[in-house]
Amino acid sequence: MKIKTSMKVCYNFKKVFRCGYCDLQNVLRRYEPTYYNASVYGWNNDIYIDYTHDIAITTGYRNMRGDRIPSDIIKKYEANAKKILGKAFTEDISEELAANREAFFEELNNL
C-alpha cells in the first residue's frame, strides 16, 4: 500500500532519479511503489524505493525530483523485461523480473 507524502522524502536517499509515467512499466512490474505524491490537481507521481542501493525513483506526470534516467538504460532494461514477460504463460517469471530489476538498480547506482 502506498503512503501519501511530500517530495521531501526524496532528500533521505543518496541518489534520486526520475522518468516519465510509463517509461519503466515493465521493469517495475510486480514492484510496488512505497510512496505517492498528490496535489489539488490530483495524482502527481509514484516514488519507488530501493533500500539496498539507497535509491529513489520518481515516475509520474508532475513534481518529480532527481536526475533523468538516460533513455538508453531505460530501453535496454525495458526490452529485457518485455522478453521475460513474454514467457509468462509457460513458466514462473518472478525471479527473472527481480534479477532484471536488480541489474537496473545496480546500473543506476553506478551513474
N, C-alpha and C positions, 0 to 999 in steps of 0.2 A: 504494500500500500504506500502510495506517495504521500509525502508530507509537504504542505504548502509552506513556502519560506520566501525570504527576500534573497536578492542576489548576493548579499554579504556572505552567505555560506561559502561562496567560491574562494574567499580570502583564506580559508582554512587549509587549502591544498597547495602543494608545491607547484603543480602545473595545471593550468586550466585551458581547455580548448573549446572551440565552438564549430558548429556546422549547421547546415540547413535542416529543415524539418524531416525530410525523408532520406537524407544523404546516407545515413547509416542504418536504415531499417532492417537489413538482413544481418549485418554484423551484430547488432544489438538485439536480435530476435531471442526471446526467452531470457532476457536480462532486464529486469525491471528497474525503472528509474527510482532513485531514492527520494528526490525532491521534485517539486514543480513550482513555477512562479506564475502568478496571475495578477492582473490589474483590473481597473474599471472596464477595460476593453475586452476582458476575457483572458483565456489561457495565453501565456507568453512562450514558455519553454519548459522542457524537462531537463533535469540535471542527473546525469548518470555518474556514479562514484565508483572508482576502483581504489580500494583502500590499500591493496598490496603495492601498487605503484604510486600512490598518493596523487591520483589524477582525477579531475572533474571534467566532464564533457557536457556542455550545454547544447541542446538541439531544439530548435523551435522557430518561431516567427519573429519575436521581438525580444529586446532587452537581454541579449546573450552576451556572455563575458568570455574573455580568453583569446588566444591566438587561433586563427583559422587553420583547420586541419588541411594540409596540402591535398589537392584533388587527386594526385597520383596514388597516394596512400589509400584514400577512400575507394578509388576504383579498384585497386588491387585486392583489398580485403572484401569488398562487396562482391567481386567476381568469385572469390573463393567461397564465400558464404552461399552464393547462388548455386554453385556446383554441389555443395553439401546439401542444401535444401532440395535439390533435385532428386536426391536419394531417399527422401523422407518416407516414401511408401514402401521401401524394401528393407530398411534397417533403422536402428536407433541412431540418431544423429546428434544427440545432446553433447557427447564428448567431443565430437569433431567441431561443433559450433563453439564450444568452450575453448578448444585449442586455438581456433582461428581468432577468437576474441582476445585470448591471452597474447598471441603474437602481435595483434593490432596494438594492444596497450603497451607491449614491450617496445614496439617501434615508436610510439608516441613518447614514451619515456626517454628515448634516445635523442629526440629532437632538441 
